[in-house]
Amino acid sequence: MPIPAFGAALPPSLGDALTPDLPLISLAGQQPPHFVPALQAWWVISFDEVQRHNTREDCWVVIEGQVYDVTRFLEDHPGGIASILRMAGSDATDMFKPIHPPGTLDLLDPVMHLGPIDLETLPKLELSEQKKLELARIEAARKALPPPDAAVNLADIEKLAKTVLTKTAWAYYRSAGDDEYTYRENIASFGRFWFRPRVLNKVSQISMETTLFGGIASSIPVYVSPSAMARLGHPDGEMEITRACAKEGVIQGVSANASCSLDEIMGAKAEGQELIYQLYMNRSRQRSREIIEAVDKMGFKGIMLTVDAPVPGKRERDIRAQGEDFQGPSEGKAEGKGVAQSISGYQDPDVNWADIAWIKGITKLPLYIKGIQCVEDAEKAYEHGVDGVIISNHGGRQLDFAPGAMTVLYDLHQRRPDLMQKMDVYIDGGIRRGTDVLKALCLGAKGVGLGRPVLYGNGCWGEPGVRRVFQIMREEIATTMRLLGVTRLEDLRPEIIRYVDRDPVPVCAGEESGRMK
């Protein structure tokens, strides 16, 4: 028997599904029979019907062959109203899947699920000429992509990533706040510290091993900074990063906005592999509690509370990359602009120091504050009993003209070196060379985080690309240690470097540089 579409007559064989205890439903009405399960099995909705519900007051979307009435959800959507309204009355699958982990739809009120779409009425996707050109560009770039070991430094991987990623993915990964001064300063700040190498030391045998985040073993003093939306670069997303970290002995920080579910990520990890979870305080403290309890139960070994993004920064590359898909904010509101906006909005702008005690009252996991940008806040973090801090400005993606992470680390070492003996201090942002890693360790950092380079490696080759990122860093750290005359990370001391109040001589036109600007 054919399946009736929305508005069709009820098959006689289903008449027995209606009992005196159930209200009779008119199939000519505007809502499908949520409360008659026997009818739902027969219910499909034509695409013509979906298209009629395309306003703020009546908004339906199709996602993976299912129809949802998201009208009541618009105001609660973390990414704002406009990002949904752009797809009202249409199939939103291609926009939804890359930036939402599996299980996201399970969080919706079940009554929003109207039923399956009639696939025979669903129009074939018509690609625009612009999209066809982009797909052709990516296909050609993929065919020309060299193997991972052809990359000599992280800048090589970044250049290749730009060629193979979609415009949307590249803009989201590379974007930074406003005019991107802080993004560039993060990189430039390392150039103001010069080494004072020692010679005539035996350096054939060295050790780069260390422990990070409360005693977790790491093969190098580098970890993966939580970075969202890895599936924009590779279908397996964060799972590829997890697998690479296991093989390279590196600790992974898992983004709160990961495009893979926590179950997927935990399922991809190797036996004995340890992960750290990034936490944003949700506007709903109950939701934050549920997340904290879940990651504790799942076996994460620490929490990074990110505090430098109470509201999204203005990431103009990300906004402009919407291109033909971007229709502008509705009613003049800055909503739905770019990937960053679409995954933001749930963060509580009123997160404050009192929340640290609240978190510590829920879990015994080590707690690290990510986003410290001045000495005074590092002091307050210690006073509030955290296990460590991550000096970070969100990779320059938030407040433009925030100081570079290395600059803040230098200030902390100058003013409060004692704090580094009392709690762990990490930094992220702008690390592109093994020399950068060792400069940070000389000033007391326990380790450094890599964000964009990991996303770029994943976007090029998946797991092998991420592994190549760590291999390059390992090679450069080893070489730098030997040329400095040190054999252990513990030998890195402040007197090995000196601060120079000027930028290095700029790279001349036509010359190669290992740092992308």
CORRA-V96581 format. One record per run of one state. SS is the DSSP state (@ for helix, = for strand, . for the rest). FROM is the first residue (numbers start at 0). TO is the last residue. Records with the same first field share a line. If there is no record, write none. Layout:
SS = FROM-TO ; FROM-TO
This chain:
. = 0-3 ; 5-10 ; 17-35 ; 40-42 ; 45-45 ; 51-52 ; 55-56 ; 63-64 ; 69-69 ; 76-80 ; 85-88 ; 91-91 ; 97-102 ; 107-108 ; 117-117 ; 121-127 ; 144-146 ; 150-152 ; 164-165 ; 174-175 ; 177-179 ; 195-205 ; 207-208 ; 212-214 ; 218-220 ; 224-228 ; 232-236 ; 248-249 ; 254-260 ; 268-273 ; 279-280 ; 282-283 ; 298-300 ; 306-313 ; 320-321 ; 325-328 ; 332-336 ; 342-345 ; 347-352 ; 360-364 ; 372-373 ; 383-386 ; 391-392 ; 396-403 ; 415-417 ; 422-422 ; 428-432 ; 442-445 ; 450-450 ; 461-461 ; 484-486 ; 491-492 ; 499-516
= = 4-4 ; 43-44 ; 53-54 ; 57-62 ; 65-68 ; 89-90 ; 112-116 ; 176-176 ; 192-194 ; 206-206 ; 209-211 ; 215-217 ; 221-223 ; 250-253 ; 274-278 ; 281-281 ; 301-305 ; 314-314 ; 346-346 ; 365-371 ; 387-390 ; 423-427 ; 446-449 ; 487-487 ; 496-498
@ = 11-16 ; 36-39 ; 46-50 ; 70-75 ; 81-84 ; 92-96 ; 103-106 ; 109-111 ; 118-120 ; 128-143 ; 147-149 ; 153-163 ; 166-173 ; 180-191 ; 229-231 ; 237-247 ; 261-267 ; 284-297 ; 315-319 ; 322-324 ; 329-331 ; 337-341 ; 353-359 ; 374-382 ; 393-395 ; 404-414 ; 418-421 ; 433-441 ; 451-460 ; 462-483 ; 488-490 ; 493-495
